[in-house]
């Protein structure tokens, strides 16, 4: 089936589902940004650190987890930093905290990078759509008044989406710089 050049059915810009798809993708990106996979990664890191610390406690000093095994294990772990049993608690707690923080940090960095990539790709597509609408409006002489109004409405919607996405990317850049500057 062939459409005339001025027929809205032949114009991909006249499809309202395309704009809805862009809005859905923007919402999906926001949902990903608001999700919390970092908590799961921190918990997993803490569990791995705890398992390692428990294994170290078991094997240091008198082997086992009896009273003699725990006290000698803590004392041996504390001796690493020149202390006793209390220092041993801190030494054995360090891997738990370190792996929990590392799990959180790695996941947060990977999520931020992925969200930024998705936002940049979506921004590029929105800018392309904006250019198509502008080009279609430039040839408005041959279009019907209804199609011109649809294109103007799309242009306005695209301008809002582009502005929102640019703001989100700018905020993400500022957050990334602040995170990189933190000690």
C-alpha positions in Angstrom: 0.0 0.0 0.0 1.5 3.3 -1.1 1.0 6.6 0.7 1.3 10.1 -0.7 4.2 12.2 0.6 1.8 14.4 2.5 -0.2 11.5 4.0 0.3 11.4 7.8 0.2 7.6 7.7 3.5 7.6 5.8 5.2 9.9 8.3 6.8 8.1 11.2 6.6 11.3 13.3 2.8 11.1 13.3 2.8 7.8 15.3 1.9 8.8 18.9 3.2 5.4 20.1 6.8 6.5 19.3 6.6 9.3 21.8 5.0 7.0 24.3 7.9 4.5 23.8 10.4 7.3 24.5 8.5 8.2 27.6 8.5 4.6 28.8 12.2 4.3 28.2 12.9 7.4 30.2 10.8 6.1 33.0 12.6 2.7 32.9 15.9 4.6 33.1 14.6 6.5 36.1 13.4 3.2 37.7 16.9 1.7 37.2 18.5 4.8 38.7 16.2 4.6 41.8 16.7 0.8 42.3 19.0 -0.4 45.1 21.1 -3.3 43.9 23.9 -1.8 46.1 22.2 -3.0 49.3 22.3 -6.6 48.0 25.9 -6.3 47.0 26.9 -4.8 50.3 25.1 -7.7 52.1 26.9 -10.2 49.9 30.2 -8.6 50.6 29.5 -8.6 54.3 28.6 -12.3 54.3 31.8 -13.1 52.3 33.9 -11.0 54.8 32.1 -12.7 57.7 32.8 -16.1 56.3 36.5 -15.3 55.8 36.7 -13.8 59.4 35.0 -16.9 60.9 37.4 -19.1 59.0 40.4 -17.1 60.3 39.0 -17.2 63.8 38.6 -21.0 63.5 42.1 -21.5 62.3 44.1 -19.0 64.4 45.4 -20.2 67.8 43.8 -23.3 69.1 41.8 -24.8 66.2 38.1 -24.8 66.7 35.3 -22.6 67.9 35.4 -23.7 71.6 36.0 -21.1 74.3 39.7 -21.8 74.1 39.7 -21.7 70.3 37.8 -18.3 70.1 39.9 -16.6 72.8 43.2 -17.8 71.4 42.0 -17.0 67.8 41.0 -13.4 68.9 44.3 -13.0 70.8 46.3 -14.2 67.7 44.4 -11.9 65.4 44.9 -9.0 67.8 48.6 -9.7 68.0 48.8 -8.8 64.3 48.3 -5.2 65.2 50.1 -5.4 68.6 46.9 -5.9 70.7 45.0 -8.6 72.5 41.5 -10.1 72.1 39.7 -6.7 71.7 42.1 -5.7 68.9 41.4 -9.2 67.4 37.7 -8.4 67.2 38.6 -5.3 65.2 41.0 -7.2 63.0 38.5 -9.8 62.2 35.7 -7.3 61.7 37.7 -5.3 59.1 37.2 -7.8 56.2 33.4 -7.7 56.8 33.3 -3.9 56.6 35.7 -3.7 53.8 34.0 -6.2 51.6 30.6 -4.7 52.3 31.7 -1.2 51.3 33.6 -2.6 48.3 30.4 -4.5 47.1 28.3 -1.4 47.5 30.8 0.9 45.8 31.4 -1.3 42.8 27.7 -1.9 42.2 26.9 1.8 42.6 29.6 2.8 40.1 28.4 0.2 37.6 24.8 1.3 38.0 25.6 4.9 37.6 27.6 4.2 34.5 24.8 2.1 33.0 22.1 4.8 33.7 24.3 7.5 32.2 24.8 5.4 29.0 21.1 4.8 28.7 20.3 8.5 29.3 22.9 9.6 26.7 21.5 7.1 24.1 18.0 8.3 24.8 19.1 11.9 24.6 20.7 11.2 21.2 17.5 9.6 20.0 15.4 12.5 21.3 17.6 15.0 19.5 17.3 13.0 16.3 13.5 13.0 16.7 13.6 16.7 17.3 15.6 17.3 14.1 13.1 15.2 12.2 10.2 17.2 13.6 12.0 20.5 12.8 12.6 19.3 9.2 9.0 18.3 8.8 7.9 21.7 10.1 10.3 23.4 7.6 8.3 21.8 4.8 5.0 22.7 6.5 3.6 24.4 3.3 2.7 20.9 1.9 1.3 19.6 5.2 -2.3 19.9 6.5 -3.0 22.1 9.5 -3.8 19.0 11.6 -0.4 17.5 10.9 1.4 20.8 11.6 -0.3 21.0 15.0 0.7 17.4 15.8 4.3 18.2 14.9 4.3 21.3 17.0 2.9 19.3 19.9 5.6 16.7 19.4 8.2 19.4 19.2 7.1 20.8 22.5 7.0 17.4 24.2 10.5 16.6 22.9 11.9 19.9 24.1 10.6 19.1 27.6 12.1 15.6 27.5 15.4 16.8 26.2 15.6 19.5 28.9 14.8 16.9 31.6 17.3 14.5 30.3 20.1 17.1 30.0 19.4 18.1 33.6 19.6 14.5 34.8 22.9 14.1 33.0 24.3 17.3 34.4 23.2 16.2 37.9 24.9 12.8 37.3 28.1 14.5 36.2 28.1 16.7 39.3 27.6 13.7 41.5 30.3 11.7 39.8 32.8 14.6 40.2 31.8 15.0 43.9 32.2 11.2 44.4 35.6 11.3 42.7 36.8 14.2 44.8 35.8 12.6 48.1 38.8 11.1 50.0 
